[in-house]
């Protein structure tokens, strides 16, 4: 149990760092390539793919146990992480619903 808790914390810390690195900065200068070409385009942001690490994991309508359970997923299910609030990750299930929330303890990212 302690090992699983440490693994969950490590996953949460890694995901937090990745999402912080993934979040667009608001006060950055425009890239030099757009300045020289005169044409600006937003940079593409690649989704962070996480994998569910247990069977029968609830996914919810919001970031907390007070939100309704919308369904369950099993180990191996992939999710494109789009955001995070506290210990909850919001994303789109591969081949399934979009905008669902899963606790980081049940994700490997």
C-alpha positions as CSV (number, residue, x, y, z in Angstrom):
1,X,0.0,0.0,0.0
2,X,2.8,2.4,0.9
3,X,4.5,1.7,-2.5
4,X,1.3,2.4,-4.4
5,X,0.9,5.7,-2.4
6,X,4.5,6.7,-3.2
7,X,3.9,5.8,-6.9
8,X,0.7,7.9,-6.9
9,X,2.5,10.8,-5.4
10,X,5.4,10.5,-7.9
11,X,2.8,10.4,-10.7
12,X,1.0,13.4,-9.3
13,X,4.2,15.4,-9.0
14,X,5.3,14.4,-12.5
15,X,1.9,15.3,-14.0
16,X,1.9,18.6,-12.1
17,X,5.3,19.5,-13.5
18,X,4.3,18.4,-17.0
19,X,1.1,20.4,-16.9
20,X,2.9,23.5,-15.7
21,X,5.4,23.1,-18.5
22,X,2.5,22.5,-20.9
23,X,0.5,25.5,-19.8
24,X,1.0,28.5,-22.1
25,X,2.9,31.4,-20.7
26,X,1.1,34.7,-20.9
27,X,4.1,37.0,-21.0
28,X,6.5,35.5,-23.5
29,X,7.9,37.3,-26.5
30,X,6.8,36.1,-30.0
31,X,9.1,33.5,-31.6
32,X,11.6,35.0,-33.9
33,X,10.3,32.9,-36.9
34,X,6.9,34.7,-36.7
35,X,8.6,38.1,-36.3
36,X,10.7,37.6,-39.5
37,X,7.8,36.2,-41.5
38,X,5.2,38.6,-40.3
39,X,2.7,35.8,-40.0
40,X,1.7,34.7,-36.5
41,X,0.2,31.3,-35.6
42,X,-0.4,29.9,-32.2
43,X,2.0,27.1,-31.2
44,X,0.5,23.7,-31.2
45,X,0.3,22.1,-27.8
46,X,0.6,18.3,-27.6
47,X,-1.7,16.5,-25.2
48,X,-0.2,14.7,-22.3
49,X,-1.2,11.0,-22.5
50,X,-1.9,9.3,-19.2
51,X,-2.8,5.6,-18.6
52,X,-5.3,4.3,-16.0
53,X,-3.4,2.1,-13.6
54,X,-6.3,0.1,-11.9
55,X,-9.6,-1.6,-12.8
56,X,-13.0,-0.1,-12.1
57,X,-11.8,3.5,-11.8
58,X,-14.6,6.1,-11.7
59,X,-14.5,9.0,-14.0
60,X,-16.5,12.0,-12.8
61,X,-18.2,15.2,-14.0
62,X,-15.9,17.4,-12.0
63,X,-12.8,17.5,-9.8
64,X,-14.0,15.8,-6.6
65,X,-15.9,13.0,-5.1
66,X,-18.9,15.3,-4.7
67,X,-19.3,15.3,-8.5
68,X,-21.4,12.5,-10.2
69,X,-19.7,9.3,-11.4
70,X,-20.2,9.3,-15.2
71,X,-18.7,5.8,-15.7
72,X,-15.8,3.5,-15.0
73,X,-12.6,2.7,-16.9
74,X,-10.1,-0.2,-16.5
75,X,-6.3,-0.5,-16.4
76,X,-4.7,0.4,-19.7
77,X,-7.3,3.0,-20.7
78,X,-5.6,6.1,-22.2
79,X,-6.7,9.7,-21.5
80,X,-5.4,12.9,-23.1
81,X,-4.9,15.2,-20.1
82,X,-6.1,18.7,-20.8
83,X,-5.9,20.3,-17.4
84,X,-5.7,19.8,-13.6
85,X,-7.3,21.0,-10.5
86,X,-5.8,19.9,-7.2
87,X,-5.3,16.1,-7.4
88,X,-7.8,15.7,-10.3
89,X,-6.9,15.5,-14.0
90,X,-9.4,16.5,-16.7
91,X,-9.2,15.0,-20.1
92,X,-10.6,13.1,-23.0
93,X,-10.8,9.3,-22.9
94,X,-9.5,7.5,-26.0
95,X,-12.5,6.2,-27.8
96,X,-14.9,7.6,-25.2
97,X,-16.2,10.6,-23.4
98,X,-14.5,14.0,-23.3
99,X,-14.0,16.4,-20.4
100,X,-14.0,13.7,-17.7
101,X,-12.1,13.9,-14.3
102,X,-9.9,11.2,-12.8
103,X,-7.9,11.3,-9.6
104,X,-4.1,11.3,-10.1
105,X,-3.7,8.3,-7.9
106,X,-5.3,6.2,-10.7
107,X,-3.2,7.6,-13.5
108,X,0.4,7.1,-14.8
109,X,1.5,10.1,-16.8
